[in-house]
Amino acid sequence: MQQGNQVATKITASWKNLDESRHNRPVIVLYLHSSDDLYGADIVLLQIVSGLDRTRFTPVVILPSDMKHVGLLSAKLSALGIEWTHLPLAIVRRRYLRPSGILLFLLNLVRGTWALRRLALQRHVRLIHGFTLAVAAAPFAAIFLPCPLIMHAHEILLRPKWLRKLLHLLSVRWSSRVICVSEATRRNIVEDRCSASNRICVLRNGVDPPVTSPRAIAELRAELGVPMDTKLVGMIARVSPWKGQEVFLEAAAIVRTKNPDCHFVAIGGVFDKEFQHLDRILRLHKRLHLNDCVTLCGFMPNARDMLPAFDLFISPSTSPDPFPTVILEAMRTGVPVIASAHGGPLEMIEDGVTGVLVPPGDSHALAGAIDALLLDPHRRHQIGEAGQILVQETFALAAFLNKLQGLYTEVLAGHSPVVGKRS
C-alpha cells in the first residue's frame, strides 16, 4: 500500500511539473478576427500581434474563409512571421441575415466552433481573444474550452435590435472581459447587459509615435494627382452607408464655390465585392459634377502614408463611429481633423482645440467648417499642433499594449478552468 502511494505521489508530481513547465512558456493567444482586410480593426489587430512581448505571449490569428477577396491582412502577418490560418468562422454579416444565408451561417458556426476547439486543444491555447463582436464563433468556442475568452468590441451595434441584444448577451455571458474601444461602445453594450457591467472595460486604441515620412509630400501629391499649390481635403474610410462618403461629396460641392483651388480625395474600397453603395456614390459624384475637384481613389494599401499630404482630414460618419483610429493617425501627423460629433470622436477631439466637431450628416455644417479652416492657416496650424501633442500624451501605442497585456495577465490569473463558467 505504501509503495502504491509513493508511485501515485511520483505520478502526481510529474504531471504537476509538466503543467508548470507548460505554463512557464509564452502563453498562446488565439485571435479570432472577422476579415482579411486592412482597415480600422484589421490594423489594430496587426499592431497588437506585432507588438506583443513574445517572452510572455505568442499570437495565433484565425481569419474567416467566407470572404471573396482575402490576403491583405494575412500577407502582413506572413511578412511578420506570425502564424495564421483561415477557418469557416461564423461571422455575422448582412448576407447571413437573409433566409438563404441562415443555413450557411449555422453550418459555419458548427464547423468553425469544432475546428477552433480542436486547434485550441492541439496548440494548448490558454487565452482566446475575439477581436470583434461579429465573430459569433468566439463565445460558442469558449463554451467548450477550458480557457478564458476576451471579446473586443470595435463596433457600435444599432440595428436590428434583436441581433444587437443577442451579440451583446453572448459576448458578455461567455467572456471574462469585454474590451470596448470607447466609452460610447461601452454604453451601447451596457444598455443591453447592465448586470454584467463589471466585466466591461474601456481600452482606447493607440498609435505609433510620429515619424518623418520617407516620401516627400510632393511625391505623395503627385501620386494623388494634386499640385502642391492646391489645398487638399481628404478622408480615408471603407465605402459603407454610414461612413459618410455622400456627405463628403455634398460638402465638396458647396466648398468649391468659395474655394475653387481646393481638391478633395476619398480613399477607400468596398467590403467583399459589395458594390451597391459604391454605385450610389459614383452616381452622386456624377450628378454633382465633381470630376474636376473630387478624386475617388478606391482602396490604397498605403493610404495612411498619404496623410501628411492633406491640409485637412475629414471623418464624416453618419452613424456613431466607435473609435476611428485613422483620426489619431491624422492628428499624429499634425493634420487638423473635422469629424462628426458622435461616438468615439467625442472622446478624441476637444472641439475647436484639437479638432473640429460638426453635426452628423450635415453637409452644410461640414462645408462651413472646411471653409473656415482653409481660410485661416494659422488656426489650422494651431489645431494640428494641439492634436499632435494630444496623441503623443494620451494615445501612445506602447501604453495601449502594456494595458492590454496587463489585462491578459489579470484574466489568466483569475480564470477558473471550469468549462462554461465565468467569474
C-alpha positions as a Python dict, from the first residue, in 0.01 Angstrom:
ca = {
    (1, 'M'): (0, 0, 0),
    (2, 'Q'): (281, 237, 94),
    (3, 'Q'): (462, 160, -234),
    (4, 'G'): (141, 233, -427),
    (5, 'N'): (104, 565, -253),
    (6, 'Q'): (465, 653, -341),
    (7, 'V'): (404, 572, -709),
    (8, 'A'): (88, 782, -710),
    (9, 'T'): (275, 1070, -548),
    (10, 'K'): (551, 1050, -813),
    (11, 'I'): (295, 1047, -1096),
    (12, 'T'): (112, 1346, -948),
    (13, 'A'): (443, 1532, -911),
    (14, 'S'): (535, 1453, -1272),
    (15, 'W'): (207, 1590, -1404),
    (16, 'K'): (247, 1896, -1181),
    (17, 'N'): (598, 1960, -1315),
    (18, 'L'): (477, 1912, -1673),
    (19, 'D'): (192, 2158, -1615),
    (20, 'E'): (426, 2414, -1457),
    (21, 'S'): (671, 2376, -1746),
    (22, 'R'): (392, 2441, -1995),
    (23, 'H'): (276, 2746, -1803),
    (24, 'N'): (632, 2888, -1790),
    (25, 'R'): (637, 2905, -2170),
    (26, 'P'): (480, 3205, -2351),
    (27, 'V'): (101, 3197, -2341),
    (28, 'I'): (-52, 3113, -2680),
    (29, 'V'): (-327, 3365, -2754),
    (30, 'L'): (-579, 3273, -3024),
    (31, 'Y'): (-708, 3582, -3208),
    (32, 'L'): (-1038, 3536, -3394),
    (33, 'H'): (-1100, 3811, -3647),
    (34, 'S'): (-1381, 3893, -3888),
    (35, 'S'): (-1192, 3995, -4204),
    (36, 'D'): (-870, 3965, -4401),
    (37, 'D'): (-862, 4333, -4492),
    (38, 'L'): (-661, 4642, -4392),
    (39, 'Y'): (-899, 4892, -4236),
    (40, 'G'): (-954, 5006, -3877),
    (41, 'A'): (-987, 4690, -3665),
    (42, 'D'): (-758, 4497, -3902),
    (43, 'I'): (-479, 4749, -3846),
    (44, 'V'): (-534, 4750, -3469),
    (45, 'L'): (-505, 4370, -3466),
    (46, 'L'): (-184, 4394, -3667),
    (47, 'Q'): (-45, 4646, -3418),
    (48, 'I'): (-127, 4416, -3126),
    (49, 'V'): (14, 4089, -3259),
    (50, 'S'): (330, 4257, -3385),
    (51, 'G'): (379, 4449, -3059),
    (52, 'L'): (324, 4169, -2806),
    (53, 'D'): (601, 4080, -2564),
    (54, 'R'): (698, 3746, -2719),
    (55, 'T'): (857, 3626, -2396),
    (56, 'R'): (506, 3633, -2247),
    (57, 'F'): (261, 3582, -2535),
    (58, 'T'): (258, 3403, -2871),
    (59, 'P'): (-15, 3510, -3117),
    (60, 'V'): (-202, 3275, -3348),
    (61, 'V'): (-451, 3452, -3577),
    (62, 'I'): (-764, 3290, -3721),
    (63, 'L'): (-922, 3465, -4022),
    (64, 'P'): (-1256, 3384, -4189),
    (65, 'S'): (-1270, 3180, -4505),
    (66, 'D'): (-1601, 3324, -4632),
    (67, 'M'): (-1461, 3638, -4798),
    (68, 'K'): (-1429, 3654, -5174),
    (69, 'H'): (-1113, 3863, -5153),
    (70, 'V'): (-856, 3765, -4896),
    (71, 'G'): (-489, 3821, -4845),
    (72, 'L'): (-438, 4180, -4727),
    (73, 'L'): (-405, 4127, -4351),
    (74, 'S'): (-273, 3773, -4388),
    (75, 'A'): (6, 3896, -4617),
    (76, 'K'): (117, 4139, -4346),
    (77, 'L'): (104, 3863, -4086),
    (78, 'S'): (315, 3634, -4304),
    (79, 'A'): (572, 3908, -4354),
    (80, 'L'): (599, 3944, -3976),
    (81, 'G'): (632, 3570, -3923),
    (82, 'I'): (304, 3550, -3730),
    (83, 'E'): (112, 3223, -3752),
    (84, 'W'): (-232, 3249, -3910),
    (85, 'T'): (-489, 3036, -4089),
    (86, 'H'): (-833, 3060, -4250),
    (87, 'L'): (-1123, 2874, -4089),
    (88, 'P'): (-1501, 2877, -4155),
    (89, 'L'): (-1573, 3114, -3868),
    (90, 'A'): (-1934, 3215, -3811),
    (91, 'I'): (-1917, 3589, -3879),
    (92, 'V'): (-2234, 3797, -3852),
    (93, 'R'): (-2273, 3961, -4192),
    (94, 'R'): (-2571, 4116, -4367),
    (95, 'R'): (-2588, 3837, -4622),
    (96, 'Y'): (-2639, 3577, -4348),
    (97, 'L'): (-2943, 3762, -4213),
    (98, 'R'): (-3140, 3669, -4527),
    (99, 'P'): (-3336, 3343, -4531),
    (100, 'S'): (-3098, 3198, -4789),
    (101, 'G'): (-2796, 3274, -4570),
    (102, 'I'): (-2913, 3146, -4232),
    (103, 'L'): (-2840, 2780, -4308),
    (104, 'L'): (-2487, 2860, -4427),
    (105, 'F'): (-2425, 3068, -4114),
    (106, 'L'): (-2536, 2783, -3889),
    (107, 'L'): (-2316, 2541, -4082),
    (108, 'N'): (-2017, 2773, -4040),
    (109, 'L'): (-2100, 2806, -3670),
    (110, 'V'): (-2085, 2429, -3617),
    (111, 'R'): (-1781, 2374, -3839),
    (112, 'G'): (-1595, 2677, -3708),
    (113, 'T'): (-1662, 2604, -3342),
    (114, 'W'): (-1545, 2244, -3378),
    (115, 'A'): (-1233, 2348, -3574),
    (116, 'L'): (-1147, 2612, -3313),
    (117, 'R'): (-1189, 2363, -3029),
    (118, 'R'): (-963, 2110, -3200),
    (119, 'L'): (-698, 2371, -3281),
    (120, 'A'): (-705, 2524, -2933),
    (121, 'L'): (-660, 2187, -2766),
    (122, 'Q'): (-382, 2079, -3004),
    (123, 'R'): (-186, 2402, -2956),
    (124, 'H'): (-254, 2430, -2579),
    (125, 'V'): (-415, 2771, -2625),
    (126, 'R'): (-461, 2942, -2291),
    (127, 'L'): (-647, 3258, -2399),
    (128, 'I'): (-894, 3342, -2677),
    (129, 'H'): (-931, 3699, -2800),
    (130, 'G'): (-1244, 3752, -3012),
    (131, 'F'): (-1149, 4065, -3200),
    (132, 'T'): (-1495, 4194, -3294),
    (133, 'L'): (-1843, 4115, -3163),
    (134, 'A'): (-1929, 3993, -3513),
    (135, 'V'): (-1718, 3679, -3452),
    (136, 'A'): (-2005, 3471, -3320),
    (137, 'A'): (-1785, 3161, -3314),
    (138, 'A'): (-1578, 3305, -3028),
    (139, 'P'): (-1832, 3276, -2743),
    (140, 'F'): (-1952, 2939, -2873),
    (141, 'A'): (-1596, 2805, -2880),
    (142, 'A'): (-1542, 2935, -2526),
    (143, 'I'): (-1833, 2723, -2403),
    (144, 'F'): (-1641, 2406, -2495),
    (145, 'L'): (-1290, 2514, -2396),
    (146, 'P'): (-1127, 2542, -2052),
    (147, 'C'): (-956, 2874, -2132),
    (148, 'P'): (-1083, 3229, -2083),
    (149, 'L'): (-1230, 3446, -2357),
    (150, 'I'): (-1183, 3819, -2409),
    (151, 'M'): (-1418, 3989, -2653),
    (152, 'H'): (-1311, 4315, -2817),
    (153, 'A'): (-1595, 4548, -2919),
    (154, 'H'): (-1486, 4755, -3219),
    (155, 'E'): (-1844, 4831, -3321),
    (156, 'I'): (-2149, 5019, -3201),
    (157, 'L'): (-2444, 4797, -3288),
    (158, 'L'): (-2776, 4965, -3358),
    (159, 'R'): (-2998, 4757, -3585),
    (160, 'P'): (-3157, 4509, -3596),
    (161, 'K'): (-3228, 4539, -3226),
    (162, 'W'): (-3273, 4165, -3167),
    (163, 'L'): (-2933, 4088, -3320),
    (164, 'R'): (-2762, 4361, -3118),
    (165, 'K'): (-2906, 4222, -2795),
    (166, 'L'): (-2811, 3866, -2891),
    (167, 'L'): (-2448, 3951, -2971),
    (168, 'H'): (-2415, 4155, -2653),
    (169, 'L'): (-2565, 3872, -2449),
    (170, 'L'): (-2334, 3607, -2597),
    (171, 'S'): (-2024, 3823, -2570),
    (172, 'V'): (-2078, 3923, -2208),
    (173, 'R'): (-2211, 3588, -2086),
    (174, 'W'): (-1919, 3375, -2207),
    (175, 'S'): (-1625, 3612, -2170),
    (176, 'S'): (-1407, 3703, -1876),
    (177, 'R'): (-1375, 4057, -2008),
    (178, 'V'): (-1529, 4266, -2283),
    (179, 'I'): (-1292, 4536, -2407),
    (180, 'C'): (-1460, 4841, -2556),
    (181, 'V'): (-1264, 5079, -2777),
    (182, 'S'): (-1454, 5379, -2641),
    (183, 'E'): (-1696, 5485, -2372),
    (184, 'A'): (-1960, 5518, -2645),
    (185, 'T'): (-1910, 5150, -2728),
    (186, 'R'): (-1932, 5053, -2360),
    (187, 'R'): (-2261, 5240, -2318),
    (188, 'N'): (-2402, 5062, -2621),
    (189, 'I'): (-2336, 4724, -2455),
    (190, 'V'): (-2431, 4821, -2101),
    (191, 'E'): (-2773, 4933, -2223),
    (192, 'D'): (-2844, 4568, -2301),
    (193, 'R'): (-2644, 4397, -2022),
    (194, 'C'): (-2631, 4632, -1722),
    (195, 'S'): (-2597, 4346, -1473),
    (196, 'A'): (-2259, 4243, -1616),
    (197, 'S'): (-2109, 4591, -1646),
    (198, 'N'): (-1827, 4498, -1404),
    (199, 'R'): (-1675, 4278, -1676),
    (200, 'I'): (-1688, 4550, -1941),
    (201, 'C'): (-1391, 4787, -1963),
    (202, 'V'): (-1273, 5066, -2192),
    (203, 'L'): (-932, 5047, -2358),
    (204, 'R'): (-884, 5306, -2630),
    (205, 'N'): (-659, 5224, -2925),
    (206, 'G'): (-316, 5379, -2961),
    (207, 'V'): (-86, 5475, -3246),
    (208, 'D'): (289, 5474, -3300),
    (209, 'P'): (493, 5789, -3234),
    (210, 'P'): (503, 6032, -3529),
    (211, 'V'): (769, 5953, -3785),
    (212, 'T'): (910, 6150, -4073),
    (213, 'S'): (765, 6010, -4392),
    (214, 'P'): (1032, 5865, -4618),
    (215, 'R'): (839, 6008, -4910),
    (216, 'A'): (821, 6381, -4972),
    (217, 'I'): (483, 6550, -4969),
    (218, 'A'): (537, 6650, -5332),
    (219, 'E'): (574, 6281, -5422),
    (220, 'L'): (257, 6190, -5232),
    (221, 'R'): (67, 6469, -5402),
    (222, 'A'): (193, 6356, -5740),
    (223, 'E'): (59, 6006, -5672),
    (224, 'L'): (-280, 6157, -5590),
    (225, 'G'): (-264, 6390, -5890),
    (226, 'V'): (-290, 6707, -5678),
    (227, 'P'): (-50, 7004, -5728),
    (228, 'M'): (142, 7145, -5431),
    (229, 'D'): (-32, 7484, -5455),
    (230, 'T'): (-379, 7326, -5421),
    (231, 'K'): (-545, 7281, -5081),
    (232, 'L'): (-613, 6910, -5027),
    (233, 'V'): (-902, 6781, -4813),
    (234, 'G'): (-915, 6405, -4765),
    (235, 'M'): (-1093, 6117, -4600),
    (236, 'I'): (-992, 5752, -4557),
    (237, 'A'): (-1267, 5500, -4485),
    (238, 'R'): (-1418, 5182, -4619),
    (239, 'V'): (-1706, 5254, -4857),
    (240, 'S'): (-2011, 5199, -4638),
    (241, 'P'): (-2359, 5357, -4597),
    (242, 'W'): (-2263, 5506, -4259),
    (243, 'K'): (-1906, 5622, -4320),
    (244, 'G'): (-2029, 5946, -4480),
    (245, 'Q'): (-1882, 5950, -4830),
    (246, 'E'): (-2204, 6107, -4961),
    (247, 'V'): (-2187, 6386, -4702),
    (248, 'F'): (-1823, 6437, -4803),
    (249, 'L'): (-1921, 6479, -5169),
    (250, 'E'): (-2207, 6716, -5088),
    (251, 'A'): (-1975, 6930, -4875),
    (252, 'A'): (-1718, 6934, -5156),
    (253, 'A'): (-1980, 7065, -5398),
    (254, 'I'): (-2054, 7353, -5157),
    (255, 'V'): (-1691, 7434, -5075),
    (256, 'R'): (-1573, 7458, -5435),
    (257, 'T'): (-1798, 7760, -5496),
    (258, 'K'): (-1582, 7959, -5248),
    (259, 'N'): (-1253, 7770, -5281),
    (260, 'P'): (-1206, 7671, -5647),
    (261, 'D'): (-839, 7589, -5579),
    (262, 'C'): (-936, 7318, -5327),
    (263, 'H'): (-930, 6948, -5413),
    (264, 'F'): (-1098, 6657, -5230),
    (265, 'V'): (-976, 6297, -5215),
    (266, 'A'): (-1175, 5999, -5078),
    (267, 'I'): (-967, 5685, -5025),
    (268, 'G'): (-1137, 5352, -4953),
    (269, 'G'): (-1282, 5046, -5120),
    (270, 'V'): (-1579, 4819, -5074),
    (271, 'F'): (-1607, 4517, -4846),
    (272, 'D'): (-1604, 4177, -5012),
    (273, 'K'): (-1737, 4286, -5354),
    (274, 'E'): (-2034, 4476, -5205),
    (275, 'F'): (-2060, 4742, -5476),
    (276, 'Q'): (-2416, 4865, -5417),
    (277, 'H'): (-2324, 5167, -5205),
    (278, 'L'): (-2024, 5249, -5421),
    (279, 'D'): (-2258, 5271, -5721),
    (280, 'R'): (-2471, 5527, -5532),
    (281, 'I'): (-2161, 5732, -5452),
    (282, 'L'): (-2047, 5726, -5814),
    (283, 'R'): (-2391, 5841, -5930),
    (284, 'L'): (-2384, 6128, -5677),
    (285, 'H'): (-2033, 6221, -5786),
    (286, 'K'): (-2154, 6243, -6146),
    (287, 'R'): (-2475, 6430, -6060),
    (288, 'L'): (-2285, 6698, -5864),
    (289, 'H'): (-2031, 6738, -6150),
    (290, 'L'): (-1733, 6679, -5920),
    (291, 'N'): (-1488, 6526, -6169),
    (292, 'D'): (-1263, 6831, -6159),
    (293, 'C'): (-1246, 6869, -5779),
    (294, 'V'): (-1305, 6526, -5616),
    (295, 'T'): (-1096, 6214, -5672),
    (296, 'L'): (-1235, 5875, -5562),
    (297, 'C'): (-924, 5662, -5519),
    (298, 'G'): (-1063, 5328, -5407),
    (299, 'F'): (-859, 5106, -5176),
    (300, 'M'): (-493, 5200, -5134),
    (301, 'P'): (-266, 4974, -4925),
    (302, 'N'): (-53, 5278, -4838),
    (303, 'A'): (-349, 5506, -4758),
    (304, 'R'): (-213, 5612, -4417),
    (305, 'D'): (111, 5722, -4583),
    (306, 'M'): (-91, 5986, -4770),
    (307, 'L'): (-197, 6171, -4455),
    (308, 'P'): (96, 6419, -4449),
    (309, 'A'): (-15, 6541, -4793),
    (310, 'F'): (-355, 6652, -4659),
    (311, 'D'): (-434, 7006, -4542),
    (312, 'L'): (-747, 6878, -4367),
    (313, 'F'): (-869, 6530, -4272),
    (314, 'I'): (-1244, 6461, -4261),
    (315, 'S'): (-1430, 6186, -4072),
    (316, 'P'): (-1796, 6247, -4169),
    (317, 'S'): (-1967, 5933, -4032),
    (318, 'T'): (-2348, 5947, -4025),
    (319, 'S'): (-2379, 5680, -3754),
    (320, 'P'): (-2163, 5672, -3440),
    (321, 'D'): (-1811, 5556, -3526),
    (322, 'P'): (-1682, 5353, -3228),
    (323, 'F'): (-1323, 5481, -3231),
    (324, 'P'): (-1182, 5567, -3574),
    (325, 'T'): (-808, 5519, -3523),
    (326, 'V'): (-740, 5691, -3855),
    (327, 'I'): (-833, 6016, -3678),
    (328, 'L'): (-548, 5958, -3434),
    (329, 'E'): (-317, 5882, -3726),
    (330, 'A'): (-411, 6211, -3893),
    (331, 'M'): (-366, 6403, -3568),
    (332, 'R'): (-30, 6232, -3516),
    (333, 'T'): (95, 6386, -3841),
    (334, 'G'): (-24, 6734, -3740),
    (335, 'V'): (-314, 6739, -3988),
    (336, 'P'): (-622, 6916, -3843),
    (337, 'V'): (-931, 6693, -3823),
    (338, 'I'): (-1300, 6768, -3876),
    (339, 'A'): (-1526, 6488, -3751),
    (340, 'S'): (-1892, 6410, -3683),
    (341, 'A'): (-1989, 6490, -3324),
    (342, 'H'): (-2091, 6144, -3205),
    (343, 'G'): (-1937, 5815, -3099),
    (344, 'G'): (-1563, 5783, -3050),
    (345, 'P'): (-1460, 6122, -3196),
    (346, 'L'): (-1618, 6293, -2895),
    (347, 'E'): (-1353, 6116, -2683),
    (348, 'M'): (-1068, 6204, -2918),
    (349, 'I'): (-1134, 6567, -3006),
    (350, 'E'): (-1188, 6879, -2798),
    (351, 'D'): (-1395, 7095, -3032),
    (352, 'G'): (-1205, 7398, -3153),
    (353, 'V'): (-885, 7295, -2975),
    (354, 'T'): (-757, 6960, -3100),
    (355, 'G'): (-1003, 6937, -3389),
    (356, 'V'): (-1345, 7049, -3506),
    (357, 'L'): (-1674, 6867, -3447),
    (358, 'V'): (-1979, 6910, -3672),
    (359, 'P'): (-2335, 6772, -3658),
    (360, 'P'): (-2354, 6424, -3817),
    (361, 'G'): (-2495, 6413, -4168),
    (362, 'D'): (-2497, 6794, -4208),
    (363, 'S'): (-2307, 6866, -4529),
    (364, 'H'): (-2359, 7243, -4495),
    (365, 'A'): (-2207, 7247, -4145),
    (366, 'L'): (-1917, 7035, -4270),
    (367, 'A'): (-1863, 7268, -4566),
    (368, 'G'): (-1866, 7569, -4333),
    (369, 'A'): (-1602, 7412, -4108),
    (370, 'I'): (-1385, 7326, -4407),
    (371, 'D'): (-1417, 7679, -4546),
    (372, 'A'): (-1327, 7836, -4213),
    (373, 'L'): (-1009, 7631, -4171),
    (374, 'L'): (-897, 7665, -4531),
    (375, 'L'): (-919, 8044, -4499),
    (376, 'D'): (-724, 8050, -4170),
    (377, 'P'): (-383, 7879, -4199),
    (378, 'H'): (-278, 7999, -3852),
    (379, 'R'): (-578, 7824, -3690),
    (380, 'R'): (-511, 7513, -3897),
    (381, 'H'): (-158, 7505, -3762),
    (382, 'Q'): (-274, 7558, -3402),
    (383, 'I'): (-532, 7279, -3418),
    (384, 'G'): (-290, 7043, -3594),
    (385, 'E'): (-19, 7104, -3335),
    (386, 'A'): (-260, 7061, -3041),
    (387, 'G'): (-389, 6736, -3187),
    (388, 'Q'): (-38, 6607, -3235),
    (389, 'I'): (52, 6678, -2872),
    (390, 'L'): (-269, 6512, -2751),
    (391, 'V'): (-193, 6190, -2941),
    (392, 'Q'): (163, 6177, -2809),
    (393, 'E'): (50, 6227, -2449),
    (394, 'T'): (-275, 6026, -2441),
    (395, 'F'): (-289, 5771, -2721),
    (396, 'A'): (58, 5616, -2732),
    (397, 'L'): (64, 5264, -2877),
    (398, 'A'): (316, 5142, -2617),
    (399, 'A'): (84, 5239, -2331),
    (400, 'F'): (-209, 5068, -2504),
    (401, 'L'): (-10, 4745, -2548),
    (402, 'N'): (107, 4750, -2186),
    (403, 'K'): (-250, 4785, -2061),
    (404, 'L'): (-375, 4508, -2289),
    (405, 'Q'): (-103, 4264, -2182),
    (406, 'G'): (-170, 4354, -1820),
    (407, 'L'): (-535, 4265, -1881),
    (408, 'Y'): (-430, 3932, -2033),
    (409, 'T'): (-226, 3853, -1722),
    (410, 'E'): (-512, 3953, -1492),
    (411, 'V'): (-764, 3737, -1676),
    (412, 'L'): (-531, 3437, -1684),
    (413, 'A'): (-454, 3468, -1313),
    (414, 'G'): (-819, 3490, -1217),
    (415, 'H'): (-959, 3229, -1451),
    (416, 'S'): (-1106, 2913, -1307),
    (417, 'P'): (-1072, 2632, -1566),
    (418, 'V'): (-1430, 2512, -1541),
    (419, 'V'): (-1599, 2486, -1879),
    (420, 'G'): (-1897, 2718, -1913),
    (421, 'K'): (-1819, 2924, -1600),
    (422, 'R'): (-1707, 3283, -1599),
    (423, 'S'): (-1632, 3492, -1292),
}
